[in-house]
Amino acid sequence: MSSGTPHEKPARYYLSLLGGLEDVVAGELAQRVPEAEVVGRRPGRLFVEYGGGPKPLTDLRSIENVFAYVAQFDGLSCRRDGLQEVENHLGEVDLGPATQLRQQLHGPVAGPVFRVTGTRSGEHEYKSQEIAAAAGSAIQAAYGWDVDLKNFNFEVMVEVEDDHCLVGLRLTPEALHKRSRVVHGIASLNPTAAYAMCVLSGPEADEVVLDPMCGTGTILIERAALGPARLIGSDAFGEAMREVCMNLNATGVTAHLVQADARRLPFASAGIDKVLCNLPWGRRVLSYRTIRRLYKRFVPELERVLRPGGKAVLLTTQWGLMVSLVHRAPSLAITHDRIIRIGGMKPHLYILQKED
Ligand SMILES: C[S@@+](CC[C@H](N)C(=O)[O-])C[C@H]1O[C@@H](n2cnc3c(N)ncnc32)[C@H](O)[C@@H]1O
């Protein structure tokens, strides 16, 4: 439930999230900040009106960042004159309400110092840095604020996608997905994706949940935040065991940890309610040959340890391999398949059900 006090006039925000998880974010919002109203969507963005101040939005576990909405416009030229259009629009926007929300969250600032971050997707005859420079000079002329690219208290976001331009003010100082971890490895999962996996597994009180390739423990930590469960984490490597211990200690999460190979799990048959696992996908962790060998032996192990009616939620880019292996597992079926976007990759999130 929200702890904010609804004000008379709702402010508009946008939330950034991993593409493909819009429904998960809307679900968390409806549950935890029910007074907030979703007023629009774009890929990876949810627009929200809410009168209770920004704090409850920054507590959501399914999102990357919270921005105060400033403006958006369509019809931006993809040629060089698009930069002049950005400058013209930014010279007219009212940053006042957004800066008030920022100060409500982080306290007043003495002299406003700002920077603009420009992003761009699509075909344009200009670069993101040029978008930032055009917007920055318009804001400086309109408000007289100082620019500092490193030590700033206001960060204005100008996001150009094809001919669309969205302007906002960042409210969360760094991506919320960096929360909950003291150790972050190269293959660590984005916690917002881990949160989505846990939600989509349909958490039930006191169920037995296993992450058999737990790495730094992101999934275990997100599952713990969703209610009581008997958590088990295993991984083949001692380094992962040390890292998961540090992250669990830092977040106060209790789990049974075992160093074990996922191809030969040291667990009784049919004893696990849910398996939640972010498998190695690519060369960041293992070669394709090794991945293939691992998956071939892991899927039958997964089938063995799950109880009848149990579920697995798996994340992988190796969709062809996964689908063919699940087809060969007599009691498993894929009941859900969606693609999510994480750092330029498009892994599939599968839900597997073991027959009763
Ligand atoms: C993509 S990472 C998981 C990252 C984890 N979700 C996190 O947030 O840190 C895959 C993990 O599989 C583990 N792994 C690789 N081969 C394994 C095997 N045969 N048995 C168990 N774990 C294995 C790696 O050590 C790595 O931690």
PDBQT file of the ligand as one rigid body, heavy atoms in Angstrom, charges set to zero:
ROOT
HETATM    1  C1  LIG A 401      23.455 -16.210 -15.813  1.00  0.00    +0.000 C 
HETATM    2  S1  LIG A 401      24.274 -16.704 -14.389  1.00  0.00    +0.000 S 
HETATM    3  C2  LIG A 401      23.085 -16.540 -13.139  1.00  0.00    +0.000 C 
HETATM    4  C3  LIG A 401      23.148 -15.181 -12.549  1.00  0.00    +0.000 C 
HETATM    5  C4  LIG A 401      22.245 -14.993 -11.358  1.00  0.00    +0.000 C 
HETATM    6  N1  LIG A 401      20.853 -15.047 -11.712  1.00  0.00    +0.000 N 
HETATM    7  C5  LIG A 401      22.589 -13.674 -10.705  1.00  0.00    +0.000 C 
HETATM    8  O1  LIG A 401      21.755 -12.767 -10.693  1.00  0.00    +0.000 OA
HETATM    9  O2  LIG A 401      23.724 -13.513 -10.264  1.00  0.00    +0.000 OA
HETATM   10  C6  LIG A 401      24.404 -18.411 -14.564  1.00  0.00    +0.000 C 
HETATM   11  C7  LIG A 401      25.005 -19.108 -13.376  1.00  0.00    +0.000 C 
HETATM   12  O3  LIG A 401      25.078 -20.500 -13.696  1.00  0.00    +0.000 OA
HETATM   13  C8  LIG A 401      26.173 -21.020 -12.999  1.00  0.00    +0.000 C 
HETATM   14  N2  LIG A 401      26.510 -22.313 -13.619  1.00  0.00    +0.000 N 
HETATM   15  C9  LIG A 401      27.124 -22.562 -14.789  1.00  0.00    +0.000 A 
HETATM   16  N3  LIG A 401      27.217 -23.887 -14.998  1.00  0.00    +0.000 NA
HETATM   17  C10 LIG A 401      26.627 -24.491 -13.961  1.00  0.00    +0.000 A 
HETATM   18  C11 LIG A 401      26.377 -25.832 -13.602  1.00  0.00    +0.000 A 
HETATM   19  N4  LIG A 401      26.774 -26.842 -14.369  1.00  0.00    +0.000 N 
HETATM   20  N5  LIG A 401      25.723 -26.086 -12.461  1.00  0.00    +0.000 NA
HETATM   21  C12 LIG A 401      25.309 -25.068 -11.648  1.00  0.00    +0.000 A 
HETATM   22  N6  LIG A 401      25.546 -23.767 -11.923  1.00  0.00    +0.000 NA
HETATM   23  C13 LIG A 401      26.174 -23.491 -13.059  1.00  0.00    +0.000 A 
HETATM   24  C14 LIG A 401      27.238 -19.959 -13.111  1.00  0.00    +0.000 C 
HETATM   25  O4  LIG A 401      28.169 -20.073 -12.078  1.00  0.00    +0.000 OA
HETATM   26  C15 LIG A 401      26.396 -18.687 -13.000  1.00  0.00    +0.000 C 
HETATM   27  O5  LIG A 401      26.393 -18.232 -11.676  1.00  0.00    +0.000 OA
ENDROOT
TORSDOF 0
